[in-house]
Amino acid sequence: MNLKTNSWRLLVALTALMVVASCGGTTPGTTSKGTVTVAGFNFPESSILAQVYGQALAHDGYTVNYKLLLGTRPIVTTAIKAGQVDLYPGYAASELEFFNKGAGEATSDPAATTAKLNTYLQPAGLVALTPAAAVDANAFAVPQATADKYKLAKLSDITPAIASQLVFGAGPECPTYKFCLPGLKSVYGLTFKAVKTLDTDGSLTRAAFKNGSIQIGLVFTTDADLKGLGLVVLEDDKHMTAADNVVPIVRQTVATDNVKAVLNSIDAKLTTADLVSMVDQVANQHKDADAVATAWLQQHNYSS
């Protein structure tokens, strides 16, 4: 499970977003094809994705309402199962491990992970659509100086001897989460000099990188500030990390062929680089999520 929904690392940026509940609409001059309520988790990236999906549906003729910053995954999934919202942007592996109660079935294959997810969603009246190439997954970074010293570009470049000289930092879930420390040990054979319990890719982790108390730590693949912080994300060349590709979770009664076609067309174009850019605009440049989503859609010929 992507640990992001437990992190408050972007709390300050929330003030730059729109209110929790707002109304959308159809493209002017069209007749509504129906009403869709789009929800989002309580961090900026989710608000951006909710706006991208919602505005695309509005452009196609749907009346769209938003419930952004709704809360954590338990809150959002309770709302969609109760019919209070119709759609939210999820992350394939995280949704699977939430709905299967942490059974460890997620893999690095987004299609297989989404197919398994749908076996759990179907009884709840939900469906996961085609996952995007865009992924917001756990990743591991080192300072540029550490990367240069040990010639690190990918995780397999860290030998056991090198690992024994590095202090690792992450949130409290990492020591038991299969795609964090256990995976680094079982897949890459790494045992670190020490492990510091900090936060999940938040201010404590960043401070520890800055003061040199850790030399490797957990980050997320769509973090927009890593380069500016002088951090290098190491390639997961053995594909340990779960497939947390962006995927729309939709109520089956709302997931008509037309709705699925619109949302799948978005996911066919959405990339991780797109997410990094859009998150940077909201979190660091303080732009509104709806305006950033509109700009992306215009670039991809979804908006008039």
N, C-alpha and C positions, 0 to 999 in steps of 0.2 A: 504494500500500500504506500502510495506517495504520502510522505509525512507532512505535506504542506497544509492540509486542512486543520492540523493541530498547531500551526505556527502563527504567531502574531507579528512576524517580522515586517509586514507591510502595513501595520495598523495606521501609521501616520498618514500614509497615502490615501486612506479611505476618505479623508475629508475632501479629496479632490473629486470624488465620485458623486453620482446623482443620489437622490434619496432612495430609501430602501424599496419603496413601492412607487411605480410610476406607470403612466399609461402610454401606449404607443398608438399606432393606427395603421390604416392601409395607405398605399400610395394614393395621392389625391386623384379623384376622378374615377376610382374603381369601386366595384361592389365587393363587400367583404365576403371571403370564402369561409369565414368562421373566426372564432376567437381562440387564441392560443396564449396561455400565461407561461412566461419563461422565468425560471428561478436561477439564482446563482449563489455560490458559496460566499463566505465572508472574506474574500481577498480580491484584489483588483483584477487579476487575470481572469477570474471567473466572470466578473462583471463585463469584461471586454468580450469574452466568448458568448455570453448570453446576449449581448447587444448585436454581435455579428449574426448569430442565428436568428434572433428576433427581427432585426431589420431586413434580413433576406426574406423571411416569411412575409413581412409587411409589404415589401416590394412586390411579392408574388400575389398580394391581394388579401392577406389575412389581417384581422385586427389583433394586435399584439399588446399584451399587458406584461409588465415586468415586476418581479419581486426579487430585486437584487440585494446582495449582502444579507441573504436570508439567514445564514448561519452555517454550522458545520454539517457534515454529511448526514448524521442522524436526523437533524432537523429538516434538511432538504428532502431526504428520502421519505420521511414521514409525511411531508406535505404532498409529495407527488403520489404516494400510495393512497392518500386520502382524497385525491382529486382536486386539491387546492391549487396545484400548479400542474402544468402539462408537459414540461420539458426542462431539463437542465443539462449544462455541459459537464460531462463526467470524464473520468480517466479510467481506461479499461481495467487495468490491474487493480487499482484501488477500489473500484466498484465491485469487482469480483470478490476480492478479499473481504469487503464489507458484507456483501450479501451472503457469502458462504461462511461467515463468522470466522474468518482467518484460517481456512482449511489449507492454505498453501498451494492452491491450484494455479495461480497466475504464473505465466512464463514470460520469456522475452519475445514471444510470437504474438503480435497484436491481433491477428485474425483468429488464432486458436483461443486466445484469452477472451476475446469478445464472444466467440461462439459458446464457450463455457459459461460466461456471464449470462448469456441469454437463457440458459437452462434454469438459472435461479430467478431471472426477471419474469419469465413467462407466467409462473403461478401468481405473481404479484400484479399482473396486468400491465407489465412494462416491456419495453424492447430497447435494446441497444442497437444503433444503426452502424453503418460502416465507419470504422475508426479512421481518423485523419493520420497523415504522416507526422503531424505535429505531436510532439511528446514532451510532457513535463514530468520528468522522472528524477529520482535520486541520482546524484552524481558526486564525484569525489575530486576535490581540487587541492592543489598545492601552490605555495607562493612561487613566483617566477624564479627566485633565487634557488629554491629547492629543486625545481624542475631543471635548472641549469646545472646545479651541482651534481645531480645524479643522472642527468640525461633522461628525464621522464617525459613521455608523451602519452603513454597508455598505462593502464593499471598493471599489465604484465611486465612492464619495465621495472616495477618495484620488486626486487628480489627479497627473499626472507632476511638477508643480511641488511639490506637497506631499510626494510620495515622495522627492524630492531633498533634503528636509530631515530625513528620518527614518532612523534606524539600525535595521536589521533584525537579529534574533537567532534562531537555531535550531540544531538538531543538524547533524552533518557530512553527513547524507544529503540535506539540503534543497536545496543548490545544483544537484543533478543529478536530483532526484525530480520527475517531471512535474507532480505536484499540489502542489508547493511553490514555490520561487523561479521555476523555468521557467514554471509556470502563471501566476504573478502577473505575469510579464513578457508572455507571449503572449496571455493573456486580458484582463488589466487594463492592460497597457502600463506596468507599474511598474518603475522602476529606482531603488534606494534609495541614499541618501548613502553608506552603508557597510553591510557585512554582517559580523556577528560570529558565529563558530562557537562555539556553546556546547554545551548538551546538548539532548536531545529532550524539551521540556516538563518539565524537571527543576529541580533546585535552582539551577543556574547561570543558567538563563533567568529564574527568579523573582527571583534576586538582581540580575540586570541590569535588570529592570523596576524594582525597588525603588530602585536607586542611580541610575537615569536614564541608564545607558549604552546602552540600547536604547529605542526608542519604539514598536516593533511586533515581535511575535514569534509563533512557532508554539506553539499550545496544542491541546488536544483538546476536542471538543464535550461530553464528559461530565465534564470537570473540575469538581469540586464546590467548589473553593476560589477560583475566579476573582473572584467578586463581593467576597469578603472581602479579596482582594488589591487591590481597586480597579481591576480590569481589565474592559474592555468587549470582547466578542467581536463582530467585524464580520460582518455578514451576507454570505454568498457569493452575491450577487444574480445573478451570471452563471453560477452552477452549475459552477464550475471543479473543485471537489473531488469526488473519486471517491465512489461510493456504498458506504461502509463500513457498511452496515446489518447489524445482527446477524442471523445465519442459522445454523441448526443444520447441521452436517456429520455425516452418518450413514452407517454401513456399509449397503450395499444389502440384505444378508441380514437386517439388523435393522429396516430401514425398512418394516415392515408398514403396512397401511392404518391400523391402530389407533395405532401409534407416530406415524405422520405426523399423524394427526388430533389427538393430544394436543399435539405440539410446535407444529403450526400454530395451534392454539387459543391457545397462549401468545404466539406472535408476532403474532397478531391484536390483542393487547391491550397489548403491551410498547411503551412510548414512550421517547424520549430523556429526557424529564423524569423518568420512573421510574428510569432508569439513573443520572442525576445524583443523585437522592435516595438510592438504594441505595449508590452508591459513597461518598457523603458519610457515610453511617452507618457504613460499614466503615472507610474511610480516616481520617476525622476524628473520629468519635464512638467508634471502636474497638469496634464491635459485631461479632459473629461473622457470617460470610457466610451460614451455614446459617440462622441466626435471622432475618436480614434477608430472605432468600429466602422463608422460611415466612410472614413477615408480609405480603409482597407477594401470595403465593398466597392467603392467607386473605382479603385485600381483594378478590380476584378469584374467590372461591368455588371454589378448587381444593383447599383443605385442610379437614379436618373439625375 
